Amino acid sequence: MNNFFERTFRLKEHNTSIRTEIIAGITTFLSMAYILAVNPAILSGAGMDRGGVLIATALAAFFGTALMACFANYPFALAPSMGLNAYFAYTVVQSMGFSWQFALFAVFCEGFIFLLLSVTSIREQIFNSIPLPLKKASGIGIGFFIAFIAFQNAKLIENHDATLVVFQSFSGDKIYTDGISALLALAGTIITACLLSKNVKGAILLGILLTWCAGIVCQLAGIYRGASIIPDLTLESFQTALGGFGDLFGSAFDVKNWVHGTNSGFKLIYSMSFVTIVFAFLFVDLFSAIGTLTGVAGQAGLLTADGKLPKIRGAFMADSLATSGGAVLGTSTTTTYVESATGVVAGGRTGLTAITTALLFLLSIIFAPLLLSVPAHLPRRLRLLLWGST
């Protein structure tokens, strides 16, 4: 068994061991497992089934992370992107009026285009031509965008008088709904920040769980009167999630549900709006991946002196296939996660770290009923303000 891992992942060459790689994979999973709760909450805003999205999220993360291990032997994990999932739900579907089925098809096309760019090395040349400061800055900018959406969903700011930056009013009956939600989110963000500053493993996931438990206490005490956040752990809830995934799987090619206003069907592909959407997904995914790969690879010591990443073509191919594959499964753009750096800090240097993380995402499907009870307004991604985007 040891010889198999050595031949496959070249552990000695990377000065690591099986034990170290497995621990690093578990650490990476704990750092990014929050996406299993957050992504369904965001995409449900597009009318998609939360249970189905959760299963699609776990499978997309498994598929993409395993591809990264196979194609590049890097300790990088992939999952549906924060930022692009918000653009998918709130801009493409809610604001522009496209159906979520057609939005998934746009994500599939974006991934296919990225694959072509990766195979022809165009994407690699783009990566090498961008100055290092710009690579880092792109991720940080996307991070601020995600933070703004988080403030909205957490009810810390609200839409009033044609602006989205009015602070929550803690008065009247709203104190028991939006007000408590805002206070819980604020408390959870502070808790998460403290855990991150202490380098606690799984700090983001732990912060979400602690805030969720506080929310349950508030609901049981009658302080919070919003939607129930007490988990439904019955077999029926799991079967419902599986049924929701069945409705999502392959829906990107459900032409009869490609709708935009009064238009429908194949003619939407030839519209300028479709081109704009695909380009937006493509552009954000490109700079998100570049910023993340630069940061994590630098942490792992994988970059060359001039800032280039060996085997980057394999990494980009994994990213591209994961995007298209995730769209088929029923989720928004899948890309490399900056939380992979936590596994790198724990000693991960090869694809065995990624394989460990991938298997944990696959196993997480059995906890779908528990994760679905985590409300949408819990803490999002404070780490983005510090590290950049995924």
HUNOR-V125127 format. One record per pair of residues at least 4 apart in sequence whose C-alpha atoms are under 8 Angstrom apart, sorted by the first residue. I is the first residue (numbers start at 1). J is the second residue. D is the distance in Angstrom with one decimal. If there is no record, write none. Layout:
# HUNOR-V125127
I,J,D + I,J,D
This chain:
# HUNOR-V125127
1,5,6.5 + 2,6,6.1 + 2,18,7.9 + 3,7,6.0 + 4,8,6.1 + 5,9,5.8 + 5,10,7.3 + 5,11,7.4 + 5,18,7.6 + 5,352,7.9 + 6,10,4.8 + 6,11,5.3 + 6,12,7.1 + 9,73,6.5 + 9,350,6.1 + 9,351,6.2 + 9,352,6.5 + 10,14,6.6 + 10,350,7.8 + 11,15,6.2 + 11,16,5.3 + 11,17,6.0 + 11,18,7.6 + 11,350,7.1 + 12,16,6.0 + 12,17,7.3 + 14,349,6.4 + 14,350,7.3 + 16,20,6.5 + 16,21,7.1 + 16,347,7.2 + 16,348,7.4 + 16,349,6.9 + 17,21,6.2 + 18,22,6.2 + 18,352,7.7 + 19,23,6.2 + 20,24,6.1 + 20,346,7.5 + 20,347,6.0 + 20,348,6.6 + 21,25,6.1 + 21,347,6.7 + 21,348,5.0 + 21,349,7.2 + 21,350,7.3 + 21,352,5.9 + 21,353,4.8 + 21,356,8.0 + 22,26,6.3 + 22,352,7.0 + 22,353,5.7 + 22,356,5.9 + 23,27,6.2 + 23,343,7.9 + 23,346,7.2 + 23,353,7.8 + 24,28,6.2 + 24,342,7.6 + 24,343,4.2 + 24,344,6.7 + 24,345,7.9 + 24,346,5.1 + 24,347,6.1 + 24,348,5.1 + 24,353,5.8 + 25,29,6.3 + 25,75,7.9 + 25,343,6.0 + 25,348,7.2 + 25,352,7.6 + 25,353,4.3 + 25,354,6.0 + 25,355,7.4 + 25,356,4.9 + 25,357,4.7 + 26,30,6.2 + 26,343,7.7 + 26,353,8.0 + 26,356,6.7 + 26,357,6.0 + 26,360,7.6 + 27,31,6.3 + 27,201,6.4 + 27,202,6.7 + 27,342,6.5 + 27,343,5.4 + 27,346,7.3 + 28,32,6.4 + 28,77,7.5 + 28,202,8.0 + 28,339,6.3 + 28,340,5.5 + 28,341,7.6 + 28,342,5.7 + 28,343,4.7 + 28,357,6.5 + 29,33,5.6 + 29,202,7.9 + 29,357,5.3 + 29,360,7.0 + 29,361,7.4 + 30,34,8.0 + 30,201,7.1 + 30,202,4.4 + 30,203,8.0 + 30,205,6.5 + 31,201,6.9 + 31,202,4.4 + 31,203,6.6 + 31,204,6.2 + 31,205,6.4 + 31,339,6.0 + 31,342,7.1 + 32,202,7.7 + 32,204,7.6 + 32,205,7.2 + 32,337,7.8 + 32,339,6.1 + 33,37,7.8 + 33,205,6.4 + 33,361,7.8 + 34,38,6.2 + 34,204,7.0 + 34,205,5.2 + 34,208,7.4 + 35,39,5.4 + 35,57,7.8 + 35,79,7.7 + 35,80,7.6 + 36,40,7.0 + 36,54,5.7 + 36,57,6.4 + 36,58,6.7 + 36,371,6.9 + 37,41,6.6 + 37,54,7.2 + 37,371,5.5 + 37,372,6.4 + 37,374,6.2 + 37,375,7.9 + 37,376,7.9 + 38,42,6.3 + 38,376,6.4 + 38,380,7.4 + 39,43,6.1 + 39,53,7.4 + 39,54,7.2 + 39,57,7.3 + 39,80,7.3 + 39,82,7.6 + 39,85,7.1 + 40,44,5.8 + 40,49,7.7 + 40,50,4.8 + 40,51,7.2 + 40,53,5.2 + 40,54,5.5 + 40,57,7.9 + 40,372,7.9 + 41,45,7.1 + 41,50,6.5 + 41,375,7.1 + 41,376,4.9 + 42,46,7.7 + 42,85,6.9 + 42,86,6.4 + 42,89,6.8 + 42,376,7.1 + 43,47,7.1 + 43,48,6.0 + 43,50,7.4 + 43,53,7.4 + 43,85,6.6 + 43,86,7.4 + 43,88,7.6 + 43,89,5.5 + 43,331,8.0 + 44,48,4.7 + 44,49,6.0 + 44,50,5.6 + 44,53,8.0 + 44,89,7.8 + 45,89,5.8 + 45,90,7.1 + 45,94,7.9 + 46,88,7.8 + 46,89,4.6 + 46,90,7.0 + 46,93,5.8 + 46,94,6.5 + 46,100,6.2 + 47,100,7.3 + 48,52,7.7 + 48,53,7.1 + 48,100,7.3 + 48,248,7.8 + 49,53,6.1 + 49,241,8.0 + 49,244,5.6 + 49,245,7.7 + 49,248,7.9 + 50,54,6.2 + 50,241,7.5 + 50,244,7.6 + 50,372,7.1 + 51,55,6.5 + 51,240,7.1 + 51,241,4.0 + 51,242,7.1 + 51,244,5.9 + 51,245,6.9 + 51,368,7.0 + 51,369,7.9 + 51,372,6.7 + 52,56,6.2 + 52,241,5.2 + 52,242,6.2 + 52,243,7.0 + 52,244,4.1 + 52,245,3.6 + 52,246,7.2 + 52,247,7.6 + 52,248,6.5 + 52,330,7.8 + 53,57,5.9 + 53,244,7.7 + 53,245,6.5 + 53,248,7.6 + 53,330,6.5 + 53,331,6.3 + 54,58,6.3 + 54,241,7.9 + 54,365,7.8 + 54,368,6.9 + 54,372,7.7 + 55,59,6.2 + 55,241,7.4 + 55,242,7.4 + 55,245,6.4 + 55,365,6.0 + 55,368,7.3 + 56,60,5.9 + 56,245,6.6 + 56,249,8.0 + 56,326,7.2 + 56,329,5.4 + 56,330,5.7 + 56,331,6.0 + 57,61,6.1 + 57,79,6.9 + 57,80,6.4 + 57,326,7.6 + 57,330,8.0 + 57,331,6.3 + 58,62,6.2 + 58,79,7.8 + 58,361,5.3 + 58,362,6.0 + 58,364,7.0 + 58,365,6.5 + 59,63,6.0 + 59,326,7.8 + 59,329,7.6 + 59,361,7.2 + 59,362,6.2 + 60,64,5.9 + 60,79,6.3 + 60,80,7.2 + 60,322,6.7 + 60,325,6.9 + 60,326,4.9 + 60,329,7.0 + 60,331,7.7 + 60,334,7.0 + 61,65,5.9 + 61,77,7.5 + 61,78,5.4 + 61,79,4.3 + 61,80,7.1 + 61,334,7.5 + 61,358,6.5 + 61,361,6.5 + 62,66,6.0 + 62,78,7.9 + 62,79,8.0 + 62,357,7.7 + 62,358,4.2 + 62,359,6.5 + 62,361,5.7 + 62,362,5.8 + 63,67,6.3 + 63,322,6.6 + 63,325,7.8 + 63,358,7.2 + 64,68,6.3 + 64,77,7.5 + 64,78,5.5 + 64,79,7.0 + 64,318,6.2 + 64,319,6.7 + 64,321,7.3 + 64,322,4.5 + 64,323,7.9 + 64,334,7.4 + 64,335,7.8 + 65,69,6.5 + 65,76,6.9 + 65,77,4.8 + 65,78,5.0 + 65,79,7.7 + 65,318,7.9 + 65,354,5.8 + 65,355,6.8 + 65,357,7.4 + 65,358,5.5 + 66,70,6.3 + 66,354,6.4 + 66,355,5.5 + 66,358,5.9 + 67,71,5.9 + 67,318,5.2 + 67,322,7.7 + 68,72,5.6 + 68,73,6.5 + 68,74,6.4 + 68,75,7.9 + 68,76,6.8 + 68,77,7.3 + 68,314,7.4 + 68,315,5.9 + 68,318,5.2 + 68,319,7.5 + 68,351,7.1 + 68,354,7.2 + 69,73,4.4 + 69,74,5.7 + 69,75,7.0 + 69,76,7.8 + 69,350,7.5 + 69,351,4.0 + 69,352,6.9 + 69,354,5.7 + 69,355,6.3 + 70,351,7.1 + 71,314,4.8 + 71,315,6.5 + 71,317,7.6 + 71,318,6.6 + 72,311,5.9 + 72,312,7.4 + 72,314,4.9 + 72,315,5.5 + 72,351,7.4 + 73,350,5.2 + 73,351,4.1 + 73,352,7.7 + 74,315,7.9 + 74,349,6.5 + 74,350,4.8 + 74,351,4.7 + 74,353,8.0 + 74,354,7.1 + 75,340,7.0 + 75,343,7.4 + 75,344,7.0 + 75,348,6.0 + 75,349,5.5 + 75,350,4.9 + 75,351,4.9 + 75,352,7.0 + 75,353,5.1 + 75,354,4.9 + 76,296,7.9 + 76,336,6.6 + 76,337,7.2 + 76,340,5.2 + 76,341,8.0 + 76,351,7.6 + 76,353,7.8 + 76,354,5.8 + 77,336,5.8 + 77,337,5.9 + 77,339,8.0 + 77,340,5.8 + 77,354,5.7 + 77,357,7.0 + 77,358,7.5 + 78,319,7.6 + 78,322,7.9 + 78,334,6.4 + 78,335,5.1 + 78,336,4.3 + 78,337,5.5 + 79,334,5.0 + 79,335,5.7 + 79,336,6.7 + 79,337,6.8 + 80,85,7.2 + 80,326,7.7 + 80,331,6.9 + 80,332,6.0 + 80,333,5.4 + 80,334,3.9 + 80,335,6.1 + 81,85,6.1 + 81,332,7.3 + 81,333,5.8 + 81,334,5.5 + 81,335,5.8 + 81,336,7.9 + 81,337,7.7 + 81,390,5.4 + 82,86,6.8 + 82,146,7.0 + 82,389,7.3 + 82,390,6.0 + 83,87,6.2 + 83,142,6.7 + 83,143,7.6 + 83,145,7.2 + 83,146,5.5 + 83,389,7.7 + 83,390,7.7 + 84,88,5.9 + 84,281,7.0 + 84,284,7.5 + 84,285,7.7 + 84,332,7.0 + 84,333,6.4 + 85,89,6.2 + 85,332,5.5 + 85,333,7.0 + 86,90,5.7 + 86,91,7.5 + 86,146,7.7 + 86,149,7.7 + 87,91,5.0 + 87,92,6.4 + 88,92,5.1 + 88,93,6.4 + 88,103,6.9 + 88,332,6.8 + 89,93,5.3 + 89,94,6.3 + 89,100,7.7 + 90,94,4.9 + 90,95,6.2 + 91,95,4.7 + 91,96,6.0 + 92,96,5.0 + 92,97,6.6 + 92,98,6.0 + 92,103,6.9 + 92,277,7.3 + 93,97,5.0 + 93,98,4.8 + 93,99,5.8 + 93,100,6.1 + 93,103,7.2 + 94,98,7.5 + 96,260,7.9 + 97,259,8.0 + 97,260,5.6 + 97,261,6.3 + 98,102,6.6 + 98,103,6.7 + 98,258,7.5 + 98,259,5.7 + 98,260,4.5 + 98,261,7.3 + 99,103,6.3 + 99,257,7.0 + 99,258,6.0 + 99,259,5.3 + 99,260,6.5 + 100,104,6.1 + 101,105,6.5 + 101,251,5.7 + 101,252,4.9 + 101,253,7.5 + 101,254,6.8 + 101,257,6.4 + 101,258,6.1 + 102,106,6.3 + 102,252,6.1 + 102,253,7.9 + 102,255,7.9 + 102,257,7.3 + 102,258,4.8 + 102,259,7.0 + 103,107,6.4 + 103,252,7.5 + 104,108,6.2 + 104,251,7.7 + 104,252,4.9 + 104,327,5.3 + 104,328,7.6 + 104,330,7.0 + 104,331,7.1 + 104,332,6.6 + 105,109,6.2 + 105,252,4.5 + 105,253,6.5 + 105,327,6.9 + 106,110,6.1 + 106,274,7.3 + 106,277,7.0 + 106,278,5.6 + 107,111,6.2 + 107,278,6.9 + 107,281,7.0 + 107,323,7.0 + 107,324,6.6 + 107,327,6.0 + 107,332,6.5 + 107,333,6.1 + 108,112,6.3 + 108,252,7.6 + 108,323,6.6 + 108,324,4.3 + 108,325,7.4 + 108,326,7.9 + 108,327,5.3 + 108,328,7.2 + 109,113,6.2 + 109,278,7.1 + 109,324,7.1 + 110,114,6.2 + 110,278,5.6 + 110,279,7.5 + 110,281,6.6 + 110,282,5.7 + 110,323,7.8 + 110,324,7.5 + 111,115,6.2 + 111,282,7.8 + 111,320,4.8 + 111,321,6.4 + 111,322,7.7 + 111,323,5.0 + 111,324,4.7 + 111,333,7.9 + 112,116,6.4 + 112,320,6.7 + 112,321,7.4 + 112,324,6.4 + 113,117,6.3 + 114,118,6.1 + 114,123,7.7 + 114,282,7.4 + 114,317,7.9 + 114,320,5.4 + 115,119,6.1 + 115,316,7.6 + 115,317,5.8 + 115,320,5.1 + 115,321,6.7 + 116,120,6.2 + 117,121,6.1 + 117,122,5.1 + 117,123,5.2 + 118,122,6.2 + 118,123,5.2 + 118,124,6.7 + 118,313,6.0 + 118,316,5.9 + 118,317,5.8 + 118,320,7.9 + 119,313,7.2 + 119,317,7.2 + 121,125,6.3 + 121,313,6.9 + 122,126,6.3 + 123,127,6.2 + 123,316,7.7 + 124,128,6.3 + 124,312,6.8 + 124,313,6.4 + 125,129,6.1 + 126,130,6.4 + 127,290,6.4 + 128,307,7.6 + 128,308,6.1 + 130,134,6.7 + 130,135,6.6 + 131,135,6.5 + 132,136,6.5 + 132,294,7.9 + 132,307,7.1 + 133,137,6.1 + 134,138,6.1 + 135,139,7.1 + 135,287,6.9 + 135,290,6.1 + 135,291,4.7 + 135,294,7.2 + 136,140,6.7 + 136,291,5.0 + 136,292,7.9 + 136,294,7.5 + 136,295,7.3 + 136,388,7.1 + 137,141,6.2 + 137,291,7.6 + 137,388,7.7 + 138,142,6.5 + 138,287,6.1 + 138,288,6.8 + 138,291,6.5 + 138,388,7.6 + 139,143,6.2 + 139,287,7.0 + 139,288,5.5 + 139,291,5.4 + 139,292,7.1 + 139,387,7.6 + 139,388,4.1 + 139,389,4.5 + 139,390,7.5 + 140,144,6.5 + 140,384,6.7 + 140,385,6.3 + 140,386,7.4 + 140,387,6.7 + 140,388,4.0 + 140,389,6.2 + 141,145,6.6 + 141,388,7.3 + 142,146,6.4 + 142,288,7.7 + 142,388,7.0 + 142,389,5.8 + 143,147,6.2 + 143,384,4.7 + 143,385,5.6 + 143,388,5.4 + 143,389,5.2 + 144,148,6.3 + 144,384,7.3 + 144,385,6.2 + 145,149,6.5 + 146,150,6.2 + 146,381,7.6 + 146,384,7.9 + 147,151,6.3 + 147,380,7.4 + 147,381,6.9 + 147,382,7.3 + 147,384,7.8 + 147,385,7.6 + 148,152,6.5 + 149,153,6.2 + 150,154,5.9 + 150,377,7.5 + 150,379,7.4 + 150,380,5.9 + 150,381,8.0 + 151,155,6.2 + 151,156,5.2 + 151,157,5.8 + 152,156,6.2 + 152,157,5.3 + 152,158,6.0 + 152,164,7.7 + 153,376,7.0 + 153,377,5.3 + 154,181,6.3 + 154,182,5.3 + 154,185,5.9 + 154,376,7.7 + 154,377,4.3 + 154,378,6.6 + 154,379,7.6 + 155,168,6.5 + 155,178,5.9 + 155,179,7.3 + 155,181,6.6 + 155,182,5.1 + 155,377,7.5 + 156,167,6.0 + 156,168,5.3 + 156,182,5.0 + 156,183,7.9 + 156,186,7.9 + 157,164,6.8 + 157,165,5.5 + 157,166,5.3 + 157,167,4.4 + 157,168,5.2 + 158,164,5.6 + 158,165,6.3 + 158,166,5.4 + 158,167,6.3 + 158,168,6.2 + 159,163,5.6 + 159,164,4.4 + 159,165,6.8 + 159,166,6.6 + 160,164,6.5 + 160,165,7.9 + 160,166,6.4 + 168,178,8.0 + 168,179,7.1 + 168,182,7.7 + 169,174,7.9 + 169,175,8.0 + 169,179,7.3 + 170,174,6.8 + 170,175,5.3 + 170,179,5.5 + 171,175,5.6 + 171,179,7.9 + 173,177,7.4 + 174,178,5.5 + 174,179,5.8 + 175,179,4.1 + 175,180,5.9 + 176,180,5.6 + 176,223,6.0 + 176,224,5.0 + 176,225,5.7 + 176,226,7.5 + 177,181,6.2 + 177,224,5.9 + 177,225,5.6 + 177,226,5.1 + 178,182,6.1 + 178,226,7.9 + 179,183,6.3 + 180,184,6.0 + 180,223,7.7 + 180,224,6.2 + 181,185,6.1 + 181,224,7.9 + 181,377,6.7 + 182,186,6.1 + 182,377,7.9 + 183,187,6.0 + 184,188,5.9 + 184,211,6.4 + 184,214,7.5 + 184,215,6.9 + 184,378,7.4 + 185,189,6.1 + 185,211,7.3 + 185,377,6.6 + 185,378,5.2 + 185,379,5.4 + 186,190,6.4 + 186,379,7.6 + 187,191,6.2 + 187,211,7.5 + 188,192,6.0 + 188,207,5.9 + 188,208,6.8 + 188,210,7.3 + 188,211,5.2 + 188,378,7.2 + 188,379,5.9 + 189,193,6.1 + 189,207,7.3 + 189,379,5.5 + 189,380,7.9 + 189,382,7.1 + 190,194,6.2 + 191,195,6.3 + 191,207,6.0 + 192,196,6.1 + 192,203,6.1 + 192,204,5.8 + 192,206,7.5 + 192,207,4.7 + 192,208,7.8 + 192,382,7.8 + 193,197,6.1 + 193,382,7.1 + 194,198,6.4 + 195,199,6.3 + 195,200,5.4 + 195,203,5.4 + 195,204,7.9 + 195,207,7.6 + 196,200,6.0 + 196,203,5.7 + 196,204,7.5 + 199,203,7.5 + 201,342,8.0 + 202,206,5.9 + 203,207,6.0 + 204,208,6.3 + 204,381,7.6 + 205,209,6.3 + 206,210,6.1 + 207,211,6.2 + 207,379,7.6 + 208,212,6.0 + 208,378,6.3 + 208,379,6.2 + 209,213,6.1 + 210,214,6.3 + 211,215,6.2 + 211,378,6.9 + 211,379,8.0 + 212,216,6.4 + 212,229,7.8 + 212,374,6.3 + 212,375,7.6 + 212,378,7.1 + 213,217,6.3 + 214,218,6.3 + 215,219,6.2 + 215,224,7.5 + 215,229,7.3 + 216,220,6.1 + 216,229,6.2 + 216,230,6.1 + 217,221,6.1 + 218,222,6.2 + 218,223,5.1 + 218,224,5.3 + 219,223,5.8 + 219,224,4.6 + 219,225,6.4 + 219,228,7.6 + 219,229,7.9 + 220,224,8.0 + 228,373,8.0 + 229,373,5.2 + 229,374,6.3 + 229,375,6.2 + 230,373,6.2 + 231,369,6.8 + 231,370,5.6 + 231,371,8.0 + 231,372,7.4 + 231,373,4.8 + 231,374,7.9 + 232,237,6.7 + 232,369,6.1 + 232,370,6.9 + 232,373,7.2 + 233,237,6.8 + 233,238,7.8 + 233,369,5.5 + 233,370,6.3 + 234,238,6.9 + 234,369,7.5 + 235,239,6.3 + 236,240,6.1 + 237,241,6.3 + 237,369,6.0 + 238,242,6.4 + 238,366,7.9 + 238,368,6.5 + 238,369,5.7 + 239,243,6.2 + 240,244,6.2 + 241,245,6.3 + 241,368,7.3 + 241,369,7.8 + 242,246,6.3 + 243,247,6.5 + 244,248,6.5 + 245,249,6.0 + 245,329,7.9 + 245,330,7.5 + 247,251,7.0 + 248,329,6.7 + 248,330,4.9 + 249,328,5.9 + 249,329,4.7 + 249,330,5.4 + 250,254,7.2 + 250,327,8.0 + 250,328,4.9 + 250,329,6.3 + 250,330,7.0 + 251,328,7.1 + 251,330,7.0 + 252,327,6.7 + 252,328,6.1 + 252,330,7.4 + 254,258,7.0 + 255,265,5.5 + 255,266,6.9 + 256,264,7.3 + 256,265,6.0 + 257,264,7.4 + 257,265,7.4 + 258,264,5.4 + 258,265,5.4 + 258,266,7.8 + 258,268,7.7 + 259,263,5.9 + 259,264,4.4 + 259,265,6.8 + 259,268,7.9 + 260,264,6.1 + 260,268,7.6 + 263,267,7.9 + 263,268,7.1 + 264,268,6.4 + 266,270,7.8 + 267,271,7.1 + 268,274,6.8 + 269,274,6.0 + 269,275,7.8 + 270,274,7.1 + 270,275,7.9 + 271,275,6.8 + 272,276,6.2 + 273,277,6.2 + 274,278,6.2 + 275,279,6.1 + 276,280,6.1 + 277,281,6.3 + 278,282,6.0 + 279,283,5.9 + 280,284,6.1 + 281,285,5.9 + 281,333,7.8 + 282,286,6.0 + 283,287,6.5 + 284,288,5.9 + 285,289,5.9 + 285,333,7.7 + 285,335,7.3 + 286,290,6.2 + 287,291,6.0 + 288,292,6.1 + 288,389,6.0 + 288,390,6.0 + 289,293,5.9 + 289,335,6.6 + 289,336,6.1 + 289,390,7.0 + 290,294,6.0 + 291,295,6.2 + 291,388,7.2 + 291,389,7.4 + 292,296,6.1 + 292,336,6.7 + 292,337,6.6 + 292,338,5.3 + 292,388,7.2 + 292,389,6.7 + 292,390,6.4 + 293,297,5.6 + 293,336,7.3 + 293,338,7.7 + 294,298,5.9 + 294,303,7.7 + 294,307,7.8 + 294,309,7.9 + 295,299,6.3 + 295,338,7.4 + 295,341,7.9 + 296,300,6.3 + 296,338,6.4 + 296,340,6.6 + 296,341,5.1 + 296,344,7.6 + 297,301,6.1 + 297,302,5.0 + 297,303,5.9 + 297,309,7.4 + 298,302,6.0 + 298,303,5.6 + 299,341,6.7 + 299,344,7.0 + 299,345,7.5 + 300,341,7.7 + 300,344,5.7 + 300,345,7.6 + 300,349,6.9 + 302,309,6.5 + 302,310,7.5 + 303,307,5.4 + 303,308,5.4 + 303,309,4.9 + 303,310,7.2 + 304,308,5.2 + 304,309,6.4 + 304,310,7.7 + 311,315,6.7 + 312,316,6.1 + 313,317,6.1 + 314,318,6.2 + 315,319,6.3 + 316,320,6.1 + 317,321,6.1 + 318,322,6.0 + 319,323,6.3 + 319,334,7.0 + 319,335,5.5 + 319,336,6.7 + 320,324,6.6 + 320,335,8.0 + 321,325,5.8 + 322,326,5.7 + 322,334,5.8 + 322,335,7.2 + 323,327,6.3 + 323,332,7.6 + 323,333,5.0 + 323,334,4.6 + 323,335,6.8 + 324,328,6.5 + 324,333,7.7 + 325,329,6.3 + 326,330,6.1 + 326,331,5.4 + 326,332,6.7 + 326,333,6.8 + 326,334,6.3 + 327,331,5.2 + 327,332,6.0 + 327,333,7.0 + 335,390,6.6 + 336,390,6.1 + 337,389,7.6 + 337,390,4.7 + 338,387,7.3 + 338,388,7.3 + 338,389,6.8 + 338,390,5.7 + 339,343,7.6 + 340,344,6.5 + 341,345,6.1 + 342,346,6.3 + 343,347,6.5 + 343,348,5.4 + 343,353,7.4 + 344,348,4.5 + 344,349,6.4 + 348,353,5.7 + 349,353,7.2 + 350,354,7.4 + 351,355,6.2 + 352,356,6.2 + 353,357,6.4 + 354,358,6.1 + 355,359,6.2 + 356,360,6.4 + 357,361,6.4 + 358,362,6.4 + 359,363,6.3 + 360,364,6.1 + 361,365,7.2 + 364,368,7.2 + 367,371,6.4 + 368,372,6.1 + 369,373,6.8 + 370,374,7.5 + 374,378,7.6 + 381,385,7.7 + 382,386,7.3 + 383,387,5.9 + 383,388,7.5 + 384,388,4.6 + 384,389,5.6
